[in-house]
Amino acid sequence: MTLTPDIAARIIAALKAGNVRSIAAARVGVTSAMLEVWLQKGESNPLSVYGKFKASVELAEVAFEMSLVDVVVRSEEHTSE
């Protein structure tokens, strides 16, 4: 299977929505093993399409984690009022 812009975008969207890597990949018909191959290629060559994909995966995961922190902080602020 080839990493296409559409597949990459759909995996990134699923990660931003809070799915873990294996579920994000499965949603678009990609095995966890293939996803790891792409991420390893990105690690080996950060300037390649795989490197850009790897960076996008990591940013999507961080964005979701940050959104969870915001929810917790807002909830605590609301509770303490």
Legacy VTK file of the C-alpha trace (Angstrom):
# vtk DataFile Version 3.0
C-alpha trace
ASCII
DATASET POLYDATA
POINTS 81 float
0.000 0.000 0.000
1.159 3.514 -0.804
0.916 6.526 1.465
-1.255 8.902 -0.552
-2.182 12.461 0.443
-5.774 11.287 1.013
-4.752 8.412 3.294
-2.381 10.676 5.203
-5.063 13.341 5.672
-7.621 10.805 6.877
-5.201 9.268 9.382
-4.257 12.732 10.662
-7.929 13.695 11.021
-8.636 10.521 12.992
-5.689 11.221 15.295
-6.844 14.799 15.854
-10.232 13.361 16.819
-8.552 11.285 19.531
-8.090 7.893 17.919
-4.924 5.968 18.704
-2.593 5.196 15.815
-3.801 1.643 15.208
-7.460 2.710 15.064
-6.722 5.759 12.906
-4.918 3.513 10.438
-7.575 0.791 10.503
-10.281 3.353 9.728
-8.676 3.899 6.320
-7.739 0.277 5.656
-4.101 0.500 6.716
-2.550 -2.079 9.026
-0.661 -1.014 12.122
2.424 -2.650 10.659
2.212 -0.543 7.488
1.711 2.614 9.514
4.840 1.795 11.504
6.796 1.199 8.271
5.781 4.664 7.052
6.707 6.248 10.382
10.076 4.471 10.408
10.742 5.721 6.876
9.924 9.187 8.158
12.372 8.767 11.015
15.086 7.729 8.553
14.384 10.556 6.117
12.715 13.553 7.798
12.606 15.598 4.585
10.696 12.949 2.634
6.934 12.626 2.317
7.172 10.053 5.094
9.064 12.488 7.300
6.393 15.106 6.776
3.731 12.514 7.530
5.519 11.463 10.729
5.702 15.083 11.865
1.998 15.537 11.096
1.132 12.405 13.079
3.035 13.701 16.087
1.462 17.162 15.818
-2.029 15.661 15.557
-1.455 13.620 18.705
-0.171 16.685 20.562
-3.136 18.767 19.370
-5.577 16.214 20.753
-3.744 15.974 24.076
-3.773 19.754 24.354
-7.517 19.813 23.713
-8.007 17.333 26.557
-5.950 19.501 28.891
-8.079 22.508 27.930
-11.238 20.569 28.766
-9.880 19.585 32.173
-8.712 23.108 32.972
-12.043 24.623 31.931
-13.870 22.009 33.967
-11.775 22.774 37.044
-12.295 26.508 36.578
-16.028 25.993 36.253
-16.139 23.725 39.304
-14.170 26.164 41.472
-16.501 29.084 40.747
LINES 1 82
81 0 1 2 3 4 5 6 7 8 9 10 11 12 13 14 15 16 17 18 19 20 21 22 23 24 25 26 27 28 29 30 31 32 33 34 35 36 37 38 39 40 41 42 43 44 45 46 47 48 49 50 51 52 53 54 55 56 57 58 59 60 61 62 63 64 65 66 67 68 69 70 71 72 73 74 75 76 77 78 79 80
